Amino acid sequence: MVSRHARCWDMPGRLRRRYTTFLVSVTTGRSGRGRSPTVYAVMKPGAEEALEAVRPLTEPGAVLTIVGSLSTRLAKTLKLKPDEPRAV
């Protein structure tokens, strides 16, 4: 039985991972008129993990760069899920 005076930090529980929604820009090696970089939004705990999540979706030789992040409110509005890259 748990005391009614128990505090949340005294109770055991699962560790919560914090996710950030990173914006990853993908630029292909081909130059051409009208070619703009593709930007993906991906929820990951770190920037390196975000780059690795987007890498399988790109061509070999493409340049990946973190260009920013999205707020939690905007990520919820877009209905983004962790570990699911989406072109924006």
Residue pairs with C-beta under 8 A, 6 or more apart in sequence:
2 11
17 45
18 45
19 43
19 44
19 45
19 82
20 43
20 44
20 45
20 46
20 69
21 41
21 42
21 43
21 69
21 70
21 71
21 72
21 74
21 75
21 80
22 41
22 42
22 43
22 44
22 47
22 50
22 66
22 68
22 69
23 39
23 40
23 41
23 66
23 67
23 68
23 69
23 70
23 88
24 39
24 40
24 41
24 42
24 50
24 51
24 54
24 64
24 65
24 66
24 67
24 85
25 37
25 38
25 39
25 64
25 65
25 66
25 67
26 37
26 38
26 39
26 40
26 54
26 57
26 58
26 62
26 63
26 64
27 37
27 62
27 63
27 65
28 35
28 58
28 59
28 61
28 62
28 63
29 59
29 61
29 62
29 63
38 87
39 67
39 87
39 88
40 54
40 57
40 85
40 86
40 87
40 88
41 70
41 75
41 78
41 80
41 85
41 86
41 88
42 50
42 53
42 54
42 80
42 83
42 84
42 85
42 86
43 75
43 80
43 81
43 82
43 83
43 84
44 50
44 53
44 82
44 83
47 66
50 66
51 64
51 66
53 83
53 85
54 64
54 85
55 64
57 85
58 64
70 78
70 80
78 86
78 88
80 86
